[in-house]
């Protein structure tokens, strides 16, 4: 079965959608590094190429992708939610 999202590193808190995702979809994902499998229910629509939360993220918590922090949650994010510029910000500035 083709995955709905891919995870780059086992430490990641988000996966990247490889298909258009609809709210309520039961999602499966795979880790590129070690083949680990993930599952989560989509809480909202997620466009192709955007991130989906794999775990709960608290406001101020690092968002991990590629095994490194790529931003910080600006609000609480539930597993299965769309993760993008509306709920994370860069830590560069």
Buried (B, 14 or more C-beta within 10 A) or exposed (E): EEBBBBBBBEEBBBBBBBBEBEEEBEBBBBBBEEEEEBEBEBBEBBEEEBBBBBBBBEEEBBBBBEEEBBBBBEEEBEBBBBBBEEBBEEEEE
